[in-house]
């Protein structure tokens, strides 16, 4: 098997993004552009993967901590993409086989396309194999020109003549090279500052001048080679990515009432017969089960929703779990570490944080439960608060099965409410409540007969 060295170009400043953030770290679908390319490259079977860094290298280094096997090559000064390739080739030393070059701004690139490029390069024995695509709107991209089907040259957008601008075949910078001729040609180039940056068309011209064979491979999907060079192109890539994900879900039996306003992340899983209403946001590694219903305005991040659960409008669910046949919302907020059991009910304006909420339990209105363990078939009345923070430390509240918490109660942690116990409305509970007991922790009501009438008289007399 031919040894494969993958080189990812992530050194450029990305000036057209007009951003302080390096272009490879801009996110699409919640994932950095560089990570998208690394995902694709990781599946190509390379012996090594090298990322070329240059602009704000400390930020790229930090982002690459999640990829410990990736090597780094530094490009300084920044003299264009071919100089970046030369820096990586020098850092790799004398290797044999194939170099696979991939820009870091191709988030839609598929592993299958990289495999096809490498396979064609190996099969043909070409010195260079270039990935191309025919796209409906090629503006901004390098164009490919042929005679009798064979590649003759490629031209960057800025150098195109009016006639050439009508060409729709583009080269996105993905290419494979035989190691020996690439090293030889790179060794002849002068990298003095002040000269025009050398780009892929220059390298193609040098290979053609030497009579070296150049083959091409068409991308699986045209959008794969549409690089992200501006905020507009980032948004356009986002539309294509969301469309592809939504089509995948609908083909698997998921109902999207309005795909144009449904935002589902690339790593999200949704079961068949689930309904996603407009303006739903599913992010991270969220998993939605079968026959669920997620209503408008809801955002779920890295969370799990079991079969037949319903999440009503405008809920925010983060790093939490919702059991089967449970109902949540509207306007509920689950902070990380929350687990809601099967058939439970969480109503409007209820916030849970690091709380386990048992099967069939209910908290229907205006409640905060933090650092709590709530058993099964518990009723939590409106306005209940677990006072879990004493200014220094978080403390736990435990409410055992079948307890009843009256409205407007404060449970001052650490505290335990026993099985089947009742808390009277308006209580501030500081001590353990035994099983089946009634806890009343409020001032006794005092009625002062005629007090209001006398007050009104005094008020009128003062006038």
VENRA-V290981 format. One record per residue. N is the residue number from 1. RES is the residue in one letter. NEAR is the number of other ideal C-beta (glycine too) atoms within 12 Angstrom. Layout:
# VENRA-V290981
N | RES | NEAR
N | RES | NEAR
This chain:
# VENRA-V290981
1 | X | 12
2 | X | 24
3 | X | 21
4 | X | 35
5 | X | 38
6 | X | 47
7 | X | 50
8 | X | 49
9 | X | 47
10 | X | 51
11 | X | 41
12 | X | 38
13 | X | 27
14 | X | 34
15 | X | 14
16 | X | 20
17 | X | 26
18 | X | 15
19 | X | 22
20 | X | 14
21 | X | 22
22 | X | 34
23 | X | 40
24 | X | 46
25 | X | 33
26 | X | 36
27 | X | 26
28 | X | 36
29 | X | 32
30 | X | 29
31 | X | 30
32 | X | 32
33 | X | 43
34 | X | 45
35 | X | 33
36 | X | 39
37 | X | 46
38 | X | 36
39 | X | 30
40 | X | 36
41 | X | 42
42 | X | 24
43 | X | 20
44 | X | 35
45 | X | 23
46 | X | 35
47 | X | 25
48 | X | 30
49 | X | 38
50 | X | 41
51 | X | 41
52 | X | 44
53 | X | 38
54 | X | 34
55 | X | 30
56 | X | 23
57 | X | 26
58 | X | 16
59 | X | 24
60 | X | 39
61 | X | 24
62 | X | 17
63 | X | 29
64 | X | 31
65 | X | 14
66 | X | 17
67 | X | 25
68 | X | 11
69 | X | 18
70 | X | 31
71 | X | 27
72 | X | 31
73 | X | 33
74 | X | 25
75 | X | 35
76 | X | 17
77 | X | 20
78 | X | 28
79 | X | 28
80 | X | 31
81 | X | 39
82 | X | 40
83 | X | 35
84 | X | 42
85 | X | 44
86 | X | 34
87 | X | 32
88 | X | 42
89 | X | 33
90 | X | 23
91 | X | 24
92 | X | 31
93 | X | 15
94 | X | 13
95 | X | 28
96 | X | 18
97 | X | 27
98 | X | 40
99 | X | 45
100 | X | 51
101 | X | 48
102 | X | 51
103 | X | 45
104 | X | 49
105 | X | 42
106 | X | 46
107 | X | 41
108 | X | 42
109 | X | 48
110 | X | 31
111 | X | 28
112 | X | 19
113 | X | 38
114 | X | 42
115 | X | 29
116 | X | 30
117 | X | 46
118 | X | 41
119 | X | 24
120 | X | 29
121 | X | 37
122 | X | 24
123 | X | 16
124 | X | 23
125 | X | 18
126 | X | 29
127 | X | 32
128 | X | 41
129 | X | 39
130 | X | 43
131 | X | 48
132 | X | 40
133 | X | 36
134 | X | 25
135 | X | 30
136 | X | 14
137 | X | 17
138 | X | 30
139 | X | 22
140 | X | 25
141 | X | 39
142 | X | 41
143 | X | 37
144 | X | 40
145 | X | 31
146 | X | 19
147 | X | 10
148 | X | 7
149 | X | 11
150 | X | 15
151 | X | 33
152 | X | 21
153 | X | 29
154 | X | 37
155 | X | 29
156 | X | 30
157 | X | 23
158 | X | 17
159 | X | 18
160 | X | 24
161 | X | 13
162 | X | 7
163 | X | 10
164 | X | 22
165 | X | 21
166 | X | 13
167 | X | 27
168 | X | 19
169 | X | 31
170 | X | 40
171 | X | 47
172 | X | 49
173 | X | 46
174 | X | 53
175 | X | 47
176 | X | 44
177 | X | 45
178 | X | 34
179 | X | 32
180 | X | 19
181 | X | 28
182 | X | 40
183 | X | 26
184 | X | 19
185 | X | 30
186 | X | 31
187 | X | 15
188 | X | 18
189 | X | 24
190 | X | 15
191 | X | 25
192 | X | 12
193 | X | 13
194 | X | 9
195 | X | 15
196 | X | 19
197 | X | 27
198 | X | 27
199 | X | 29
200 | X | 40
201 | X | 35
202 | X | 30
203 | X | 40
204 | X | 38
205 | X | 25
206 | X | 28
207 | X | 33
208 | X | 24
209 | X | 16
210 | X | 18
211 | X | 10
212 | X | 26
213 | X | 23
214 | X | 39
215 | X | 32
216 | X | 36
217 | X | 36
218 | X | 27
219 | X | 34
220 | X | 24
221 | X | 24
222 | X | 26
223 | X | 33
224 | X | 41
225 | X | 44
226 | X | 41
227 | X | 44
228 | X | 43
229 | X | 34
230 | X | 22
231 | X | 19
232 | X | 18
233 | X | 31
234 | X | 34
235 | X | 16
236 | X | 26
237 | X | 34
238 | X | 31
239 | X | 23
240 | X | 27
241 | X | 35
242 | X | 31
243 | X | 24
244 | X | 25
245 | X | 33
246 | X | 31
247 | X | 17
248 | X | 20
249 | X | 33
250 | X | 23
251 | X | 14
252 | X | 20
253 | X | 16
254 | X | 33
255 | X | 27
256 | X | 31
257 | X | 21
258 | X | 17
259 | X | 25
260 | X | 13
261 | X | 19
262 | X | 33
263 | X | 35
264 | X | 39
265 | X | 33
266 | X | 31
267 | X | 22
268 | X | 37
269 | X | 27
270 | X | 38
271 | X | 29
272 | X | 19
273 | X | 19
274 | X | 38
275 | X | 31
276 | X | 38
277 | X | 30
278 | X | 21
279 | X | 22
280 | X | 43
281 | X | 32
282 | X | 41
283 | X | 29
284 | X | 26
285 | X | 19
286 | X | 38
287 | X | 30
288 | X | 42
289 | X | 31
290 | X | 23
291 | X | 23
292 | X | 41
293 | X | 34
294 | X | 47
295 | X | 29
296 | X | 24
297 | X | 25
298 | X | 42
299 | X | 33
300 | X | 43
301 | X | 28
302 | X | 26
303 | X | 40
304 | X | 34
305 | X | 44
306 | X | 31
307 | X | 25
308 | X | 24
309 | X | 42
310 | X | 35
311 | X | 45
312 | X | 30
313 | X | 23
314 | X | 24
315 | X | 43
316 | X | 31
317 | X | 45
318 | X | 29
319 | X | 24
320 | X | 40
321 | X | 33
322 | X | 45
323 | X | 33
324 | X | 26
325 | X | 25
326 | X | 42
327 | X | 35
328 | X | 47
329 | X | 40
330 | X | 26
331 | X | 25
332 | X | 46
333 | X | 32
334 | X | 43
335 | X | 27
336 | X | 22
337 | X | 25
338 | X | 42
339 | X | 34
340 | X | 46
341 | X | 34
342 | X | 26
343 | X | 26
344 | X | 42
345 | X | 35
346 | X | 45
347 | X | 30
348 | X | 23
349 | X | 24
350 | X | 44
351 | X | 35
352 | X | 46
353 | X | 32
354 | X | 28
355 | X | 43
356 | X | 31
357 | X | 46
358 | X | 35
359 | X | 25
360 | X | 25
361 | X | 41
362 | X | 34
363 | X | 45
364 | X | 27
365 | X | 25
366 | X | 23
367 | X | 42
368 | X | 35
369 | X | 46
370 | X | 33
371 | X | 30
372 | X | 44
373 | X | 34
374 | X | 44
375 | X | 33
376 | X | 26
377 | X | 25
378 | X | 42
379 | X | 36
380 | X | 43
381 | X | 31
382 | X | 24
383 | X | 23
384 | X | 44
385 | X | 32
386 | X | 41
387 | X | 26
388 | X | 31
389 | X | 20
390 | X | 13
391 | X | 8
392 | X | 7
393 | X | 11
394 | X | 20
395 | X | 23
396 | X | 26
397 | X | 44
398 | X | 31
399 | X | 46
400 | X | 30
401 | X | 25
402 | X | 25
403 | X | 42
404 | X | 34
405 | X | 44
406 | X | 31
407 | X | 24
408 | X | 24
409 | X | 42
410 | X | 31
411 | X | 45
412 | X | 27
413 | X | 31
414 | X | 24
415 | X | 34
416 | X | 31
417 | X | 45
418 | X | 27
419 | X | 23
420 | X | 23
421 | X | 35
422 | X | 29
423 | X | 41
424 | X | 26
425 | X | 25
426 | X | 24
427 | X | 32
428 | X | 24
429 | X | 39
430 | X | 22
431 | X | 20
432 | X | 22
433 | X | 34
434 | X | 17
435 | X | 20
436 | X | 17
437 | X | 23
438 | X | 22
439 | X | 33
440 | X | 20
441 | X | 27
442 | X | 18
443 | X | 10
444 | X | 9
445 | X | 9
446 | X | 7
447 | X | 8
448 | X | 10
449 | X | 8
450 | X | 10
451 | X | 12
452 | X | 12
453 | X | 12
454 | X | 13
455 | X | 13
456 | X | 13
457 | X | 13
458 | X | 12
459 | X | 11
460 | X | 10
461 | X | 9
462 | X | 8
463 | X | 7
